Amino acid sequence: MADLKAQFAQAQQDVKTLTRRPDNDTMLFLYAHYKQATEGDVHGSRPGMLDMVGRAKYDAWAKLKGMKTDEAMKKYIDKVAALLKTHK
């Protein structure tokens, strides 16, 4: 698990080096998996209709309810690795 945490931390740094911004779906994927890995299941109330960005983020995270921390970390790491090949 310590190795996975190190890879997760490295992926967080690597994603900041992308030269092109990923599309919105990819950004939501990264956000949701990061939050699931670091905070667990979604908490709080769903943002209102006028907060479209907050609502999209909440919904993306809520879809991962029940996913284990290590699985969320692994999917985040894999997605960043793929982005490094296409967005550098």
Secondary structure as GFF3:
##gff-version 3
##sequence-region A 1 88
A	DSSP	alpha_helix	2	14	.	.	.	ID=ss1
A	DSSP	three_ten_helix	15	17	.	.	.	ID=ss2
A	DSSP	alpha_helix	24	39	.	.	.	ID=ss3
A	DSSP	alpha_helix	52	62	.	.	.	ID=ss4
A	DSSP	alpha_helix	69	86	.	.	.	ID=ss5
###
